[in-house]
Amino acid sequence: MRILAIGDIHGCTTAFDTLLAAVNLQPSDRLITLGDYIDRGPDSKGVIERLITLHDTGQLVALRGNHEQMILNVRSRGEEFTWLYGCGRDATLASYSVCGDRGKLADVPDNHWDFLENRCLKWYETDQHFFVHANADPNLPLAIQPDHMLFWDSFENSERHFSGKTMVCGHTSQKSGLPVNIGHAICIDTWAYGKGWLTCLDVTSGRVWQANQAGEQRTAWIDEFQQR
């Protein structure tokens, strides 16, 4: 069984579809997506639909990112107008529009809200790795990590976790389009919505696949990005 982690998708369905085809996802694979499925890119709705389908097969472990947390907070507080400004949020609602307008929160179907609120986890771990959206306090068990670390903290502050497991995260976009590997932690947010790539990492073999919104793809090995 392969354990495959995918970084921040941000509404980029072309890159996501191309990446899944390149990986050649098998029924035995476990796919872990690291959050930030919405905003910025053109098709947040399409990304969520694909994730729900994968989740229904039992293959997908979906984590929640700060962008999902923000839209859930806005929905519960009724602050839609204020939330619209910044971070490409207008693109999210536009992808759900049913009348060709800019869209609104009410256009988001119930099963999408259910996925974001009830299916997406804050963290996930295996014997050798743990997966979070942003970062983790190195001295705390995953079960009691503060939300500001899991959703918002920068990768630049990453220290070795006391568990000895390797952290795999997204959130801190690498404008180079390349993953960052510091040994005890790996960041695979490689700026898919910008001019970068969407990255998938096989955490066991170390193989890396990347795809972009132009439908291009490339491969590498995570050891190639090891910082000495």
Residue, then its C-alpha position, 0 to 999 in steps of 0.5 A: m500500500r502506498i501512502l500518498a500526500i498531496g499539498d494545497i490544491h486551492g481550486c486547481t482541478t486541472a492540476f489535481d486531475t493531471l496529478l491523480a492520473a500521473v500517480n495512477l491511484q490504485p484501490s490499495d493506496r491511501l491518499i492524504t490531502l493536506g487542506d486548503y482545497i478552496d479559494r484562489g484557484p478557479d474551481s473550488k467546487g470541482v475540487i470538493e466534488r472530487l474529494i467527496t468521491l474519493h472519500d466515499t471510496g474509503q481511500l481518502v484522508a482529508l485534512r482541514g486547512n485554514h481556508e476551510q476553517m475560515i469559510l466554516n467560521v464565516r458561515s457560523r457567524g454570518e460574515e459573508f460580505t466581509w469574508l469575500y475580500g482577499c485570498g481569492r475567496d470570490a473565486t470560491l463562491a463564483s465556482y458555486s454560482v448557479c445564475g452566472d453571478r458571483g455566487k453566495l454561501a447559500d449556493v454551496p450544497d449541504n454535502h460539501w458543508d458536511f465534508l468540510e465540517n465533519r469529514c476533514l480531520k485536523w491531523y493524521e499519523t502513521d507509524q513513521h509520519f504525521f500529517v498536518h496542514a501547517n505545523a505542529d508544536p514539537n513538544l505536544p502530542l497531536a491530540i492537543q495541538p492548538d489550532h493556530m499551529l495546525f492551521w496557521d503557523s509557518f513552516e519556517n518555525s518547524e522543529r523536530h517533533f518529540s515523537g520522532k516521526t517525520m512531519v508532512c505539511g502544506h500551507t507555506s507556499q514555496k514559490s520555487g515550485l519545489p518541496v522543502n525537505i529538512g529531514h524531520a519535516i517536509c513541506i509540499d505546498t508548491w504554489a499550485y494556484g500561482k505559477g507553481w505545481l501541485t505536489c504528491l509525495d509517496v512518503t514510503s518510497g520518496r517519489v514525488w509527482q508534480a502537475n500544474q494548471a497547464g496540464e504538465q507533469r514531472t517527477a523527482w525524489i524527495d531526497e533531491f530536495q534534502q537540505r544539508 
